[in-house]
Amino acid sequence: MRYVDIPQKVNIHEILGNKSSFSPHNYKKVILGGENYKTVKDFLTSDLVNGEEVGSDAYLRKSHKFFIRNKSLQQDTFLLSLVGDSVIPILPSKFVNLGLQEGDLVISKDSNIGETIILDKNYPNHMLSGGLYKMPVEKHKYYLFAFLKHDFFRTQLNFLVSKGATIKHAKRLFLDCLIPLPNQKDSEKVIVYLETLVRLAINKEKKIKENEELIFALIEKELSSHQKNKEFRYKFPDLQTILATSRIDAGFYCEDYSQKQFSIRNYVNDAGSVEEWSFEIGRGQNLQVSAIGNSIYSDQKKENFYVLVRPTNLSDFGTVTKYEYLGNSRELDTISEGDIIFSAEGSVGKCVMFANPKQRMITNIHGIVLNKKNHDIDESAFVCCFLRYLKNLGVLDYISVGGQGGSLAMKYWAEVKIPFFPKNKQREVSKFYYAPADYKITKGDLPSIEEYDRKINEKIGILQLDEQVKILKEKISDVVDAIVGGSIVDIEFGFTDKF
């Protein structure tokens, strides 16, 4: 209930001014520590640009024009999420050019109301759904964005929107939400400081996406250019094949799947299972009371608690979006150096490698743990990258079974093949995922911080970039908290020594 003021009584004029609403929820207010503030509307240079609906009859399997849905805006990222069905190919005749450009702010007014992202590049072939707005902002864009991604903004918006709706609709109500200004003499420096932090985080998230694309491109290049002298020929499965695999789902025998698997198994150095890559495969810890007794769960870090990594909290880039903490007196199965946690149900294929687990770390039974016997970090990083490549290629969708995202049970892992790339090729791929570097940021003026940070981004991998993003976002949240509370913000970059 931070920032929230719950009045003990309201007068008739307030009720009439609030469309005669008798819901106590609509009379809650936020508490500001300072006197200076603007509304979201005050930051706009022109009217909002609303997206348009095209209807499911315009959806295609392939097209050069795309439709961005609300689910592409996620709380855990500053950038557009283009995975799964968050972006749909559509009929070119239904496309509406909204002029989406790098730096545009996009906000959701329906469903995941108030969720906001910033575009990382120009999107000339993409359009927004009717549930999204493009926000025209020029001055202090990143300052506004820092607040739009913060709980303070979401708290206000929830007061303005009816709680009874199954799908929430914010319409244009978010324009009336308050954005506090720094309550100190050097307020402009504070704004510049906060905007710099936001830009640093955005640049690192961009680099994470770039690294993932490089990983997939390198794997594809190595596979395609080093095939055995054998051509792919598709044939329908016979009875013996079906009996051997015990699979009757048609996708498992389709030409697309067969061809993709052929290119992997036809690699010049062959391909092997995870066991042949020196992994032991097993389920995560059963956290039910019947298995481990009573536990205490927390979203905040607690001393002597286990760090819980749920498969649902893994990103598409091999990182953890959210950690939870579990208190239990028993000795539970923990993650070791070089282990991989793999999401085996729902969002099949998301996975993360742990190079040096600093605390006792566990996952639940919905995840599969690939335990690296020889703790070879480079091999583990490569295997984790290749598993994500298989997910991106669609291979894991064919192997998994069932609905609701599917399930990749342990008995189907024999179909998951990983090519034996030479050591130098493994490292060439894995360095974009795991590449710790020994360096330290020095203090200086703001432009030099950004320039030096870009150089650092080129040296490190996705896991290190993600760690820095988390530190930056924590700092951004602290600065926003201080501004909301009317406190003095200390302008310093000493936190980056943790990088």
N, C-alpha and C positions, 0 to 999 in steps of 0.2 A: 504493500500500500504506500510505497514511496510517492512523494509529490502530491498526494491526494488529500483534499479537504472535504470532509463529509458534513454538510450543514445540519444542525439539529432542527431547524425549522425554515420554512420558506413562506413568503407572503403572496398574496393573490396576484400582485403585479408580475412577479417572477413566473407564476404558473401561466398567466395569460400570455406573457412574452415567450414562453416555451411551448407554444401551440397547445396550451391547456393540457399538457402532459402531467399525469399523476404518478409517473414512475420515479421513485427516489434516485434511480440510476442516473437520470438526466440532470440532476442538480448537484452532482459531485463536481468539484473544481480542482485545479492543480495549484500548488503552492509555489510561488516564485520568491527567491531570496532577494532579487534586485527589482528596480522599478522600470528598467528599460527593456522593451521587448517589441517585436513586430509580429504580425500574423504571417502565415505562409503566403497569403495573397499578396502581401507587400513586397515579396521578393520577385514576383512575376513581372516580366517586361511586356507581356501581351496575354491574350486569353489562352486557356488550356487547349490542347489539340487532342480530341478524342479519337480513339481507334474505331474500327467498324467491324461488325460481325459479317462473316461470309457464309456460314451455314455448313453443315457436315457434307452436303451434297457437292461442295467444291473441293473436298479433300482428295488428294491424289497420293499415290505411292512415291512418285518422283516428279519434281518440277524445279524450275529455276526461280520460282516465287514462293515466299513462305509467310505463314501466319503465326504470330507470336501470341501464345496463350498466357493467362494469368499465372499459371504454375511455373513459368520461366523466371518469376521473381521470387527469390528465396531469402529468408532472413539471414542465413549464415554466409552470404556472399554479397559483395558490393556490385558484382557484374551480372550480366544476363546469363541464365543457365539454359544452354541449348541441348539438353539431353532428353532422351526418350521422346514422348509425345508432347513436350512443352512447346515445340515448334513443328508446324504441320506444313508439308508441301501442298500448294493449292493451285487451282486453275488460274493461269495468268490473266484471264479476262475478268476475274473477281478481285484482282490485286488493286489496292489503293495506295498510291505513293504518298507517304507521310513525311518524307525527307528526313529519315532517321540518321543522325550524324553522331560522331564521336563526341562524348561529353554531355549528350542529352540526358535529362533526368526522366525516368518513367515511373509512374506510380499506379498502383492498383486501387480501383474504387469498388470492386466486387470481390466476394469470396475472401481472399487473403488481403483484406482492406488495409491500406496504408503501406503495404510493402513497396519498397522503392529500390531501384537500381540505377546505375549510371552506365551508359553505353561505352564500351571499350574501343569501338571503331565505328566507321560508317556502315550502315545496313541498308543499302539502296534497294535490295530485293526482298526486304522484310516489311510487313505491316503489323500494326497492333490490333489486338482484339478490342471489342467494344467495352470491355471492362478495364481498359488501361488508358491513361492520359500521358501525353508528353508535356512536360512542364518547361515553358520557356523562361529560363533564368540565366542571367549574365553575371551580375555582380554578386559576390559572396555565395556562389553556387555550392562550393564544397563545404562551406560553413552550414548552409541550410541542409545539405545532404547528411552531415554528421548528426543533426538533430532528427531528421526523418528516419534514420536507422536506429534511433535510441528509444528506450522504453518510455521516456517522457512524452514523445510524440504519440506513441501507440496508446498510452494511458488516456491522453486527451481525446483521441479519436474514438476510443471505446465508449466514452461518456456520451458522445454525440450520436452514436448509432444504436438503433434498437437492439436489445439483447434477444428478443424473441424469434428473430428470423433464422431460418435454417441456413440460408446463404445470406451473409451480410452485404449490405449495399451502402457505401459511404457517400455516393453521389459526389457533390462538391463540398461536403461538410468539412473536409480536411483543410480547406483554405482558411478556415477560422481558427485553426490551432495556433497556439502561441509559440513563438521562437524567441527565447530570452537573449539579450545582448550582454556582453561582458560588463561587470559592475566595477570597473576600475579605470584609472586615467589613461593607461596605455591600451585601451580597448581594441584599437586597430591592430596592434601587435599580437594580441591574443587571437583575433580573428585569423590573421595571417598564419599564426602558429598552428591553430586547429586545422586550417585548410591544408597546410603542408603535411601534417600527419595523415590526413585523409588521402592526399595525392600519393604519398609514399605507399600506403596500404593498397590503393588501386593499382599502382605500377607493379607491385609484387603479385597481386592476383592475376594481372595480365600475363606476367612472366610464367606463372604456374600453368596457365592455359597454353602458352607458347611451348613450354617444355613438354607438356603432354603430347602436343601435336608432333614435335620433333621425335619423341620416343616412338610413336606409331609409324612415322615416316621412315625412321632408321630400321625398324623391324621389318617393315614391308620391303624396303630396298634389299636388305640382306637375304630375305626369303626368296624374293623373285629373281635375284641375280645368281643364286647358288642352288639351283635345282638339279637333281639327278637327270640323266638322259632317259627320261620316261615321260610319256604323254598321258594326260588325264582322259579317261574314257568313262562316261557314265553308263551304268546299267541298273536296271530295276533289281531290287533285292529278291533273292530266292528264299525258299522255305528254311533252308539250313541257316542262312544269315539271320533270319528273324528268330529262329529258335536259339541261336548262339547269343544273341543280344537281349532276348526277352523284351523287345520293344515293338509295339505295334503302331506308334504314332508316326504319321506320314512324314512329318518334318525331319525326322531322324534319318530318313532315307532319300531326301530330296536332292536334286542336283546341286543346288547352291551350297548346302552343307557338305556334301561329298567333295566338291571341288575345293572348298576352303580347307578341309581336313587333309586333302591330298597334298596341297602346297606345303603344309606343315610337315607331314610325314615323308614327303619326297625331298626334304632338305638334304643337302649333300652329306652332312654329318649325322643324319638321322635325328629322331626326336624320341623323347622318353616321358614316362609318367612322373608325377611329383616324387614318388618313392625312388625312382631312378636318379632323381636330382638330390638324393639324400635328405628327403623330408619324411617325417612320420606324420600321418594324417589322423586327426581325431576331432571329436566334437568339443565345443567349449564347455565351461562349467555349468552344471545344472544348478540353478539358483533357487529352485523351489524349496519351500520350508521342509518338505518331506525328505529332501536330499541333504541340506546343509543347516537346517534349523532356522531360527528367526534371524533376520538381518535388518540393518538400519540403512536407508538410502538417503543420499544427500546430493544436491547440485553444487554444493560448496566443498572445497578441498578440506579434508579432515585428517588429523594426525592418526596414523596407524590404520587408516581405512584402505581398502583395496581401490585401485583405480579401475572403473568399469568402462569398457569400450563395447558398446552395443553395435551390432552390424547395421542397424538403422541409422547410426550416427557416423557412417563412413561416407566420404565424398566420392565423386567420380574421378578424382585426381590422385587417389591413393593417400588421403589424409583423413584425420579425425575431426569432424566438425564440432563435436561436443563430448566432453568427458563427464562421467558421473562417478559417485563415490559410494562404496558399500562397506559397512561395518559388519564383520562377522568374526567370531572367535576361532573358527576352524582354519586349518591349513587347506587353502583352495588351490586349484591348478592355475599356475601363473604363466605369463608369457616370458620367454627367454630371448636372449640376443639373437637376432636374425629370424625370428618367428614371423609368420604372416597370419593375420586374421582375415578370413574370407567370408563374405556374406553369402550364405547358402540358401536363404529363403527370402522371398519378396524381391528385393533389388539384387538379384543374383549377379555376382561378378565384382562387386565393389570389394576392394581389399586394401590393406595397408601393411607395410613392413616396419618392424620395430628394431632399430639398430642398437639402441641402448636404453631399455626400459629402466627409468630412474626409480620407480616405485613398484610395489607389487601390483601387477596389472593382470586383469582377467577379462574374458568375454563370456557371453551367455551361450546357452545350448543351440541358439539359432545361428551361431557362427561356427565355422570350421577353422581349426588351428593347424597350420602347417608348421611343424616343429623342425627347425633346421639342425640336424644332428652335429654337423661340424662348425656351426655358427659362422659360415662364410657369408659376410655381409654383402659383398658384391654379387654373389650368386643369388642370394635372397632378393636383393633389389631388382635384379634382372627378371627373375621368375615372377615377382609381383608386377613388374611392368608388362610382362607378356600375358599374364592373366587378365590385366585390364585391356590389353590389345584384343584378346579373344572376346571379351565382353563387347568392346567397340565394334568388332567384326561381326558380331551376332552369333558366333559359334556356341557360346554358352546358353543362348536361348534355345537352340536346337537340342542340346544335351539335357537341359533341365526339364522337369515334368510338372504338370499341374498348372492351375490358374493362379491368379493374384500375384503375378510376377514369377511364379514357378518355384521349384525347389531342386537344388543340386545335391542329392543325397550322396553319401560316401560311396555307395555301390556303383555310382555312375562315373567316378573319377578316373576310371581306367580309360575313358574316352578323351580325357584332357591330356593332350600331348604338347610338350614344350621342346623346341628344337635345341640341339646342342651347339649353340653358337660358340666360336672360339673365345677364349678369355678376353682378348682385346676388344672383340665386338660386344661381349657382355658389358664390359666397362664403358664402351662408347655409348651404349644405350642407357645403362643404369646411372651414369653421372648426371643425367638430367633429372633424375629422381632423388638420388642420395649422393650429395657431394659436399661434405663439411669443409669449411675453409677457415684458416686461422687469420683473423683480421680484427680490427677494431675501428669503429667510427670515431673520428675526432670532431670536436665541437667547432663550429664556424658559422658563417651567416647562412641563411636559409637556402639560397640557390646552391651553394657548395654542398650542403647536405643532400639535396636531391640529386645532384650530378654524381656525387660519390656513391650514393645509394644505388644508382643505375649500374655503376661498375660492379658493385657487389652482387647485384642480381644476376649478372652474367657468370659469376663464379660458382654459384651454389645451386643445389637441387631443389626439387619440389618440397621435400620434407623440411629443409632449412628455410625456404621461403615461407612455408605455412607457419612455422614457428614464429617467424618475424611478424607475419600478418597478425597473429594472435596477440603478440605483445603490443603492436600498434593499435589494434582495436581496443585493447584494454586501456591503453593510454587515452585514446579518443573518448572512451566512455567516462574516464575519470575527469577529463577536461570539461565535458558536457555537464557532468554532475556538479562540478564546481561552479560553472556559469549559472546553472539552474538554481543552485543554492545561494548565489550572490557572493561566493568566496573569491579570493584573489587567486589567479592562475599563475603559477611559476612557469616562465617560459624557459625550458631547458630540454636538451636532447640526451641527457645522461642515461636515460633508460635504454638507449640503443647500445650501451656497453654490453648488454646481455646478448646481443646478436652474436 
